[in-house]
């Protein structure tokens, strides 16, 4: 019997890098499509992580759905898909087991974004390991296979003629898989910046152990874009992304008042255009800054989210090159990360001033967060006060 899906990759590290971005959940829903594999992880219907393994990541990608999944005779895939009559195979799989399999079987010398080795792996010298010799690395492939509905997901690693296979049990989703809805026709905020700036900001705020992340954005006056950590045992801490008004400020963070709040101003590293050439006032570190709140909100967008949930996207922030921060009228927050993968930098991060070492596949990871309601925020504040 011919398998429904077979994908062969010569770089399991790429697969691991993308899937580890949504590794906050133990299980993930997998959907097989003609264009790639869609992995979705969620927790309590308040956070969702989406990672798409495009077929360009595979040297060979074969998808032959069963007859019941094929479009009707004379109907194109696009027409059938738009009419909702095509259902591609989807199932639950242990994401933690899949990541562990890729890490053990497919990756030697796994490096973290900060340059340190993964402490979960044996601390051996790759140069002295016979199994990580360049000759062997060139003769390695990772094959993912799904034979039929209800079958296990098979991961086979072939290295120097030795084949190791692991089969992961698949499960039926308990209910229909639905994404956290982002109203694309009601986007009121879109900000694009280097992902490193967002990662640094969340790390700064995390030092005060907050429970709530407050987002503030305004197109006309400062702070144009600010993130505040609140609700923790310490005073509030705020990171402001502001206009670079001083030529001598070329990067990093400058510390402000340490009284009730700690404000940190993040400026660009000198590669952006001067303020005089910008079309309108906007934070220097942003490439795109569009804020248009509805009249009911006033001139400023203000939303609150659980800080612990936003922190779960830290891995994606660390490996991505850019991030698109979007928000809709209902307050749903989206972080869409652009990850450029290449062979010389395992995490896909840029080398030098935005220059990639080797051109590789470009992939995207999306996180969505449900905002806190006013009563939920008040309840969290009350609990923190009692503690």
C-alpha positions in Angstrom: 0.0 0.0 0.0 1.4 3.4 -1.0 1.8 5.8 2.0 -0.4 8.9 2.2 2.6 11.0 2.9 6.4 10.7 2.6 8.8 13.5 3.2 12.6 13.3 3.0 14.9 15.9 4.5 18.7 16.1 4.5 18.6 18.6 7.4 16.7 17.4 10.4 18.0 20.5 12.3 15.7 22.7 10.3 12.7 20.7 11.3 13.8 20.7 14.9 14.4 24.4 15.0 10.9 25.2 13.8 9.0 22.7 15.9 10.9 23.6 19.0 9.4 27.1 18.6 6.0 25.7 19.6 7.4 23.2 22.0 5.5 24.7 25.0 2.8 22.0 24.6 3.2 18.3 25.0 1.0 17.4 22.0 0.4 19.0 18.6 -2.2 18.6 15.9 -0.6 17.8 12.5 -2.3 18.4 9.2 -0.8 17.1 6.0 -1.4 19.3 3.0 0.0 19.4 -0.6 2.2 22.4 0.4 3.6 21.1 3.7 3.0 20.0 7.2 1.0 22.2 9.6 1.7 21.8 13.3 -0.6 23.5 15.8 -0.1 23.5 19.6 -2.4 25.2 22.0 -3.0 25.6 25.7 -6.4 26.3 27.3 -7.6 28.0 24.2 -5.8 31.2 25.2 -2.5 30.6 23.4 -1.8 28.9 20.1 1.5 28.3 18.3 1.5 27.4 14.5 4.5 26.1 12.7 4.4 25.3 9.0 7.0 22.9 7.6 6.9 24.0 3.9 7.6 21.3 1.4 10.7 23.3 0.3 12.3 22.0 3.5 12.2 18.5 2.1 14.3 17.2 -0.8 11.4 14.9 -1.6 7.7 15.5 -0.7 5.0 13.1 -1.8 1.4 13.5 -0.7 -1.3 11.2 -2.1 -4.5 11.6 -0.1 -7.0 8.8 -0.1 -10.0 9.0 -2.5 -12.4 10.4 0.1 -10.1 13.4 0.5 -9.8 14.0 -3.3 -11.8 16.8 -4.9 -14.8 15.8 -6.9 -14.3 15.0 -10.6 -13.8 18.1 -12.7 -13.2 20.3 -9.6 -9.8 21.8 -8.9 -8.1 21.6 -5.6 -8.6 25.3 -5.0 -12.3 25.2 -5.7 -12.8 22.2 -3.5 -10.7 23.7 -0.8 -12.7 27.0 -0.9 -16.0 25.1 -0.7 -14.8 23.2 2.3 -15.2 19.8 0.7 -11.6 18.7 1.1 -10.3 17.5 4.4 -6.6 16.8 4.5 -5.4 14.1 7.0 -4.9 15.5 10.5 -4.1 13.8 13.8 -2.6 14.4 17.3 1.0 13.4 18.0 3.3 13.8 21.0 5.3 16.9 20.2 7.7 16.4 23.0 8.4 12.8 21.7 8.9 14.1 18.2 11.3 16.8 19.3 13.3 14.3 21.3 13.4 11.9 18.4 14.8 14.6 16.0 17.2 15.7 18.7 18.6 12.2 19.4 18.5 10.7 15.9 18.9 13.7 13.7 21.1 16.3 15.3 24.7 16.2 16.5 26.3 19.3 18.0 22.9 21.1 18.6 23.7 24.7 19.4 21.4 27.1 21.2 20.9 30.7 20.0 23.4 32.1 22.6 26.1 29.8 21.4 25.9 27.3 24.2 25.2 23.6 23.7 21.9 22.1 24.7 22.4 20.8 28.2 20.0 17.9 27.5 22.6 16.5 25.1 25.8 14.7 26.0 28.6 17.2 26.3 31.0 15.6 23.8 33.5 17.2 21.5 31.9 17.0 18.0 35.3 17.2 16.3 36.4 14.0 18.1 33.2 12.1 17.4 33.2 9.6 14.6 29.5 10.1 14.2 29.7 13.8 13.5 32.5 13.7 10.9 31.7 15.8 7.9 31.7 12.7 5.6 28.9 11.2 7.7 26.9 14.4 7.9 26.8 14.6 4.1 25.3 11.1 4.0 22.3 11.7 6.3 18.6 11.9 5.7 15.5 12.1 7.8 12.3 10.5 6.4 8.8 11.3 7.8 6.0 8.9 6.7 2.3 8.5 7.4 1.0 5.4 5.8 -2.8 5.6 6.3 -5.5 7.0 8.6 -4.8 5.9 12.2 -1.2 4.7 11.4 1.8 5.9 13.5 4.0 8.7 12.3 7.3 7.2 11.3 10.6 8.9 11.6 13.5 7.2 9.9 17.1 8.5 10.2 19.6 7.1 7.7 23.2 7.8 8.4 26.2 6.3 6.7 24.1 3.3 5.6 22.6 2.7 9.0 18.8 3.2 9.3 17.1 3.9 12.6 13.3 4.1 12.7 11.0 5.5 15.4 7.2 5.3 15.3 5.1 7.8 17.2 1.5 6.8 18.0 -1.1 9.2 16.5 -4.4 10.1 18.1 -7.8 11.3 16.9 -8.4 15.0 17.8 -11.0 15.2 20.6 -12.9 17.8 18.7 -12.7 19.9 15.6 -9.5 21.8 15.5 -10.2 25.5 15.5 -7.6 28.3 15.4 -7.8 31.3 17.8 -9.5 33.8 15.4 -7.5 36.8 14.2 -9.8 39.1 12.3 -7.6 40.0 9.3 -10.2 42.5 8.1 -10.1 44.3 11.4 -6.4 44.7 12.2 -5.8 47.9 14.2 -2.1 47.4 14.8 0.8 46.2 12.7 4.4 46.6 13.8 7.3 44.9 12.1 10.8 44.9 13.7 13.8 42.7 14.3 12.8 39.8 16.5 15.8 40.4 18.7 14.3 43.7 20.0 11.1 41.9 21.1 13.2 39.1 22.7 15.3 41.6 24.6 12.3 43.5 25.8 10.5 40.4 27.2 13.7 39.3 28.8 14.1 42.7 30.5 10.5 42.6 31.8 10.8 39.0 32.9 13.5 39.9 35.5 10.7 41.5 37.6 8.6 38.3 37.5 5.4 40.0 36.3 2.1 38.2 35.8 0.6 40.6 33.3 2.0 42.1 30.1 0.5 45.4 29.1 0.8 46.6 25.5 0.4 50.3 24.6 0.6 51.7 21.1 -0.2 55.2 19.7 0.5 56.7 16.3 0.7 60.4 17.4 2.5 60.7 20.7 5.0 59.0 22.9 5.3 56.3 24.1 4.5 55.1 20.5 5.0 51.5 21.5 5.6 50.2 25.0 5.4 46.9 26.9 4.9 46.9 30.6 5.3 44.0 33.1 2.9 44.3 36.0 1.3 42.3 38.8 4.5 40.8 40.1 6.1 41.2 43.6 8.2 44.1 42.3 7.4 47.5 40.9 6.2 47.7 37.3 8.8 47.7 34.6 8.3 49.3 31.1 10.2 49.0 27.9 9.6 51.8 25.4 10.4 51.6 21.7 11.0 55.3 21.0 12.3 57.7 18.4 16.1 58.1 18.3 16.4 61.8 19.1 20.1 61.8 19.9 22.8 60.9 17.4 25.1 59.6 20.1 22.6 56.8 21.0 23.4 54.0 18.7 22.1 50.9 20.4 21.3 49.0 23.5 19.2 50.3 26.3 19.4 53.5 28.4 18.1 53.3 31.9 15.7 56.0 33.2 14.1 56.7 36.5 14.2 53.7 39.0 11.4 55.0 41.2 8.0 53.4 40.8 8.7 52.3 37.3 11.9 51.4 35.4 11.7 52.8 31.8 14.2 51.5 29.2 14.5 53.2 25.8 15.6 50.8 23.0 17.1 52.5 20.0 18.4 51.1 16.7 22.0 50.2 16.0 22.7 53.0 13.6 21.6 51.1 10.5 18.2 52.8 10.2 17.4 56.0 8.4 17.6 59.3 10.3 14.3 60.6 11.7 14.1 63.4 9.2 13.7 60.9 6.3 10.9 59.0 8.0 7.4 59.5 6.6 6.0 60.1 10.1 6.9 59.7 13.8 7.5 56.1 14.7 9.8 54.0 16.9 13.3 53.9 15.3 13.6 50.1 15.7 10.5 49.4 13.6 10.3 48.8 9.9 6.5 49.1 9.8 4.4 51.0 12.3 0.7 51.2 11.7 -1.6 52.0 14.6 -5.2 52.9 13.9 -7.5 52.2 16.9 -11.3 52.5 16.5 -12.9 55.7 18.0 -14.2 53.7 20.9 -10.6 53.1 22.1 -9.4 56.7 21.8 -6.0 57.5 20.3 -4.1 54.7 22.1 -4.4 50.9 21.9 -4.2 49.3 25.3 -4.4 45.6 25.9 -3.3 43.1 28.6 -2.1 39.5 28.3 -0.8 36.8 30.7 2.9 37.3 30.8 3.5 33.6 31.3 1.8 32.8 28.0 3.8 35.4 26.0 7.0 34.1 27.5 6.3 30.7 25.8 7.1 32.4 22.5 10.6 33.2 23.7 12.2 30.4 21.7 10.6 31.7 18.5 11.8 35.2 19.3 15.3 34.0 19.8 15.6 32.1 16.4 13.6 34.5 14.2 15.0 37.3 12.1 11.9 39.5 12.1 8.5 39.6 13.9 5.2 41.1 12.7 3.1 42.1 15.7 -0.6 42.4 14.9 -3.7 43.0 16.9 -7.4 43.1 16.0 -10.4 44.9 17.4 -11.1 42.0 19.8 -7.7 42.2 21.3 -6.3 39.0 19.9 -2.5 39.4 19.6 -0.4 37.8 16.9 3.3 37.3 16.7 4.3 36.2 13.3 8.0 35.2 13.2 10.1 35.1 10.0 12.8 32.4 10.4 15.6 32.3 7.8 17.2 28.9 7.9 20.7 28.3 6.5 23.4 25.7 6.8 26.0 27.7 8.7 23.8 29.1 11.4 21.8 26.3 13.0 19.2 28.6 14.6 18.8 30.6 11.4 20.0 33.9 12.9 21.7 36.5 10.8 25.5 36.8 10.6 26.8 40.4 10.8 24.7 43.4 10.0 21.7 41.6 8.8 23.6 39.5 6.2 22.8 35.8 6.1 25.7 33.4 5.8 24.0 31.2 3.1 20.7 31.6 1.5 18.3 28.9 2.8 14.5 28.3 3.2 12.4 31.0 4.8 9.7 29.8 7.2 7.1 31.3 9.5 5.9 30.6 13.0 2.8 32.2 14.3 1.7 32.7 17.9 -1.8 34.0 18.9 -2.8 35.2 22.4 -6.2 35.9 23.8 -6.4 39.2 25.8 -7.2 39.4 29.5 -10.7 40.6 30.3 -11.0 43.5 32.7 -12.3 41.3 35.5 -9.5 38.7 34.9 -6.9 41.4 35.2 -8.5 42.7 38.4 -8.6 39.2 39.8 -4.9 38.6 39.0 -4.0 41.9 40.7 -6.0 41.0 43.8 -4.2 37.6 44.0 -0.8 39.3 43.8 -1.8 41.8 46.5 -2.9 39.0 48.8 0.4 37.2 48.3 
